[in-house]
Amino acid sequence: MKNIVITILFSLFFIASTFAQTNDTVAVPNSDTSAEAQPFLVPDYDYLDKVTNDKTSKFYYPSLLKRFAKADTTMSIYELHCLYYGSVIQKGYNPYHQLDEENKALSLLNNENVSMRDAKKALKLLNSAVEKEPAQLRLYMYRHYANSVIYGKESTQAKDDVFRYYALIEAIWASGSGESYESAFHVAVPSHAYDFMHYFGFSAESQELSPHNGQSFDIYTLEENKYDIEHLYFNVSPCLSFLNRMFSSADLNDDTTPTTSVDINIGTRMVLKVEKDSTNKGYLLTVVEKDEFKDTLDISNFSSIFPDKNDDNTIIVYCAHGEGGKVFLSLKSFCDEAFEYDTFMRLVGGHNFVSTSNSGIFPHAAMNEIWSDNVATIRISNLRSMK
């Protein structure tokens, strides 16, 4: 079904920005009293942690939020930078949070003719959502629409949400040029990349998650556009770090108990112990080693990642990014038996696992499974003898 709200909103929002970058440099303070000219406002999360939690700092996060809530148009670009990227530092940060209030509001607004009653209900829900996620771009689009229905497009309420939306877009715009890994735009929420591209009239043909120098990037291949830009780079490192923390604390096993399923997050090396399941014909897996693996996986030389020998009845597993940003599940078996197993994957931003294929596990051999999808976690399940 066509998303009526989004179609209407972008026609309303595509007007001149409240802010504009007037030169190629911006003032980036490296302390509360000094500034250094740099090409872009690249977020320094250690510094942001310091100043946004310091009650004596002019960048104290609650103070910035109060000014933003009042649609204070005197906020500087660096104050907006601290507001937007400071959201990553705040307790409760979740770049994949789906708000019930937002979904309910959209169901009320996603009609060609929105009644005053529905608009008021949606506005109440969106006000609650903004309280929870004040740096969430799309909420200001939706609330602008609700305010436009209730008070009119030229009302202060509607215009204030235009300011807030543009202010956050400007914070992203100041962070880079999007031309390369080194000059990527930085986003606190992956979906903000789409909001940003839509604002400038870009449409993405495809997306690729790519690691580079210990950081994570979404690279978008763009449809033909008047600027002749082929790709845009977005740094999404805080988002992937959040996922790694979340799913590391929510593994199916406690690393000591034999289990039928093991979840392996991107950027992980594991050693699994295989043993017969006395209750059925399958096998149980126990995680005997688990380490972070942040490098790009080089599968061209198995000897560089797998030893020649290991304990009997073990499997060494890497789940990591490899060539071209693809996701690799690389395994080497030190078992005497061939196994079948079930594989499931969870995509970045998703909560559910979906089934995917594999080639099996063979005795004393190394093998690879490869996905082009934006995978966050691979689940190995139901290990059994190959027929």
Buried (B, 14 or more C-beta within 10 A) or exposed (E): EEEBBBEBBBEBBEEEBBBEEEEEEBEBBEEEEEEEEEEBBBBEBEBBBBBBBEEEBBBBBEBBBEBBEEBBEEBEBBBBBBBBBBBBBBEEBEBBEEBEBBEBBBEBBBEEEBEEEBBBBBBBBBBBBBEBBBBBBBBBBBBBBBBBBBBEEEEEBBBBBBBBBBBBBBBBBBBBBBEEBEBBBBBBBBBBBBBBBBBBEBEBEEBBBBBBEEBBBBBBEBEEEEEEBEBBBBBBBBBBBBBBEEBBEEBEBEEEEBBBBBBBBBBBBBBBBBEEBEEEEBBBBBBEEBEEBEBBBBBEEBEEBBEEEBEEBBBBBBBBBBEEBBBBBBBBBBBEEBBBBBBBBBBBBBEEBEEBEBEBBBEEBBBBBEBEEBBBBBBBBEBBEEE
